[in-house]
């Protein structure tokens, strides 16, 4: 498996992280809890799979950063939370760090 596929897995895991974080906050029916649990399982399975080929610390940092940004956007788009410019600026700083981590570890990945 090449590194691009591994990084795609990290992005996929982060997507499912957003789903389960939203589920933990908003689930109230059996089906919603079932989706939340399935999203947790998928998220961590895919994350662990990516961590086998990439540096684990970087993978986890990227996963958490993307999950944080995705959750921030989902709250605004799906749940009509008020837009906060300071929060946006902080999320952008976080994403800048995540992109920087990814860039400096591209050649230092595990074989």
C-alpha positions as CSV (number, residue, x, y, z in Angstrom):
1,X,0.0,0.0,0.0
2,X,1.5,3.4,-1.0
3,X,1.5,6.4,1.3
4,X,-1.2,8.2,-0.6
5,X,-3.7,5.4,0.1
6,X,-2.6,5.5,3.8
7,X,-3.2,9.3,3.9
8,X,-6.6,8.8,2.2
9,X,-7.4,6.3,5.1
10,X,-6.6,9.0,7.6
11,X,-9.0,11.4,5.9
12,X,-11.6,8.7,5.8
13,X,-11.1,8.0,9.5
14,X,-11.5,11.7,10.3
15,X,-14.8,11.8,8.4
16,X,-16.1,8.9,10.5
17,X,-14.8,10.7,13.6
18,X,-17.0,13.7,12.8
19,X,-19.9,11.3,12.4
20,X,-19.4,9.7,15.8
21,X,-18.7,12.9,17.6
22,X,-21.9,14.3,16.3
23,X,-23.6,11.0,17.3
24,X,-22.3,11.2,20.8
25,X,-23.8,14.6,21.2
26,X,-27.1,14.2,19.4
27,X,-28.0,10.5,19.3
28,X,-31.3,9.7,21.0
29,X,-32.7,6.7,19.2
30,X,-31.5,3.1,18.9
31,X,-30.7,3.7,15.2
32,X,-28.7,6.9,15.9
33,X,-26.7,5.1,18.6
34,X,-26.1,2.2,16.3
35,X,-24.7,4.5,13.6
36,X,-22.5,6.2,16.2
37,X,-21.1,2.9,17.3
38,X,-20.5,1.7,13.8
39,X,-18.8,5.0,12.9
40,X,-16.5,4.6,16.0
41,X,-15.5,1.1,14.9
42,X,-14.9,2.1,11.3
43,X,-13.0,5.3,12.3
44,X,-10.6,3.5,14.6
45,X,-10.2,0.4,12.3
46,X,-9.2,2.7,9.4
47,X,-7.0,4.8,11.6
48,X,-5.1,1.8,12.9
49,X,-4.7,0.5,9.3
50,X,-3.1,3.8,8.2
51,X,-0.9,3.8,11.3
52,X,0.7,0.6,10.2
53,X,2.3,2.4,7.2
54,X,2.7,6.0,8.5
55,X,4.2,7.5,11.7
56,X,1.6,7.0,14.4
57,X,2.1,10.4,16.1
58,X,1.6,12.2,12.9
59,X,-1.4,10.1,11.8
60,X,-3.1,10.7,15.2
61,X,-2.4,14.5,15.0
62,X,-3.8,14.7,11.5
63,X,-6.8,12.6,12.5
64,X,-7.7,14.8,15.5
65,X,-7.0,18.0,13.6
66,X,-9.3,17.1,10.7
67,X,-11.9,15.8,13.0
68,X,-11.9,19.0,15.0
69,X,-12.2,21.1,11.8
70,X,-14.9,18.8,10.5
71,X,-16.9,19.0,13.7
72,X,-16.6,22.8,13.8
73,X,-18.0,23.0,10.2
74,X,-20.7,20.4,10.8
75,X,-22.0,22.3,13.8
76,X,-22.3,25.5,11.7
77,X,-23.8,23.8,8.6
78,X,-26.0,21.1,10.2
79,X,-27.0,22.5,13.6
80,X,-27.1,26.3,13.0
81,X,-24.4,27.1,15.5
82,X,-23.3,30.7,15.3
83,X,-20.2,31.4,13.3
84,X,-17.3,32.5,15.4
85,X,-14.4,34.2,13.7
86,X,-11.9,33.5,16.5
87,X,-12.9,29.8,16.5
88,X,-12.4,29.7,12.7
89,X,-9.0,31.4,13.0
90,X,-7.9,28.8,15.6
91,X,-9.1,25.9,13.5
92,X,-7.1,27.3,10.6
93,X,-4.0,27.5,12.7
94,X,-4.7,23.9,13.7
95,X,-5.1,22.8,10.1
96,X,-1.9,24.6,9.2
97,X,-0.1,22.6,11.7
98,X,-1.7,19.4,10.5
99,X,-0.7,20.1,6.9
100,X,2.8,21.0,8.0
101,X,3.1,17.7,9.9
102,X,2.0,15.8,6.9
103,X,4.5,17.6,4.6
104,X,7.5,17.0,6.9
105,X,6.7,13.3,7.4
106,X,6.0,12.3,3.8
107,X,9.5,10.9,3.3
108,X,9.9,9.6,6.8
109,X,7.1,7.0,6.7
110,X,7.5,3.4,7.8
111,X,8.1,0.9,5.0
